[in-house]
Amino acid sequence: MEKDRQRLEDFLNSLKGEVVSIIPNNKNLGLAQIYGFARRIDFLLIVEKIL
């Protein structure tokens, strides 16, 4: 997880515009995830404002 966090931070810092929003898409796979005990993020939607 630390490796992914660092990669995401490096990517966000390399963007030329302003990051407006980061929206995670949670993927529910099992009963524990459906009831909210555990989550898995499938992908991130990153909205960037370019001037």
CYANA upper distance limits for C-alpha pairs under 8 A (distance plus 0.5 A):
  1 MET  CA      5 ARG  CA      6.66
  2 GLU  CA      6 GLN  CA      6.73
  3 LYS  CA      7 ARG  CA      6.76
  4 ASP  CA      8 LEU  CA      6.61
  5 ARG  CA      9 GLU  CA      6.67
  6 GLN  CA     10 ASP  CA      6.62
  7 ARG  CA     11 PHE  CA      6.65
  8 LEU  CA     12 LEU  CA      6.64
  9 GLU  CA     13 ASN  CA      6.62
 10 ASP  CA     14 SER  CA      6.75
 11 PHE  CA     15 LEU  CA      7.19
 12 LEU  CA     19 VAL  CA      8.19
 16 LYS  CA     50 ILE  CA      7.79
 17 GLY  CA     48 GLU  CA      6.53
 17 GLY  CA     49 LYS  CA      5.89
 17 GLY  CA     50 ILE  CA      5.04
 17 GLY  CA     51 LEU  CA      7.31
 18 GLU  CA     48 GLU  CA      6.02
 18 GLU  CA     49 LYS  CA      5.50
 18 GLU  CA     50 ILE  CA      7.05
 19 VAL  CA     46 ILE  CA      7.76
 19 VAL  CA     47 VAL  CA      6.50
 19 VAL  CA     48 GLU  CA      4.96
 19 VAL  CA     49 LYS  CA      6.69
 20 VAL  CA     46 ILE  CA      8.28
 20 VAL  CA     47 VAL  CA      5.94
 20 VAL  CA     48 GLU  CA      5.98
 20 VAL  CA     49 LYS  CA      6.80
 21 SER  CA     46 ILE  CA      6.44
 21 SER  CA     47 VAL  CA      5.64
 21 SER  CA     48 GLU  CA      7.76
 22 ILE  CA     44 LEU  CA      7.13
 22 ILE  CA     45 LEU  CA      6.25
 22 ILE  CA     46 ILE  CA      5.10
 22 ILE  CA     47 VAL  CA      6.87
 23 ILE  CA     44 LEU  CA      6.16
 23 ILE  CA     45 LEU  CA      5.51
 23 ILE  CA     46 ILE  CA      6.93
 24 PRO  CA     41 ILE  CA      6.84
 24 PRO  CA     42 ASP  CA      8.09
 24 PRO  CA     43 PHE  CA      6.63
 24 PRO  CA     44 LEU  CA      5.02
 24 PRO  CA     45 LEU  CA      6.78
 25 ASN  CA     41 ILE  CA      6.18
 25 ASN  CA     42 ASP  CA      6.12
 25 ASN  CA     43 PHE  CA      6.00
 25 ASN  CA     44 LEU  CA      6.57
 25 ASN  CA     45 LEU  CA      8.10
 26 ASN  CA     39 ARG  CA      6.95
 26 ASN  CA     40 ARG  CA      6.15
 26 ASN  CA     41 ILE  CA      4.96
 26 ASN  CA     42 ASP  CA      6.19
 26 ASN  CA     43 PHE  CA      8.12
 27 LYS  CA     39 ARG  CA      7.49
 27 LYS  CA     40 ARG  CA      6.06
 27 LYS  CA     41 ILE  CA      6.39
 27 LYS  CA     42 ASP  CA      6.00
 28 ASN  CA     33 GLN  CA      5.79
 28 ASN  CA     34 ILE  CA      6.03
 28 ASN  CA     39 ARG  CA      7.27
 28 ASN  CA     40 ARG  CA      7.50
 29 LEU  CA     33 GLN  CA      6.73
 29 LEU  CA     34 ILE  CA      7.67
 30 GLY  CA     34 ILE  CA      6.64
 31 LEU  CA     35 TYR  CA      6.62
 32 ALA  CA     36 GLY  CA      6.75
 32 ALA  CA     37 PHE  CA      5.62
 32 ALA  CA     38 ALA  CA      6.28
 33 GLN  CA     37 PHE  CA      6.09
 33 GLN  CA     38 ALA  CA      5.06
 33 GLN  CA     39 ARG  CA      5.72
 33 GLN  CA     40 ARG  CA      8.25
 34 ILE  CA     38 ALA  CA      8.48
